[in-house]
Amino acid sequence: MRKLTKNCYFLFLFLLIYINIDFSSMRLGALTAFFVVKNAY
């Protein structure tokens, strides 16, 4: 039971960090994707 709670906590923490990064660096991510596509073609 304790291990399950710990896993849920880590999952919640991961989602929180992922959402935070997704919203804060969305412009940076779009810029990076643009440069990757530009270099690919």
Sequence and secondary structure as in RCSB ss.txt:
>XXXX:A:sequence
MRKLTKNCYFLFLFLLIYINIDFSSMRLGALTAFFVVKNAY
>XXXX:A:secstr
 HHHHHHHHHHHHHHHHHHHHHHHTHHHHHHHHHHHHHHH 
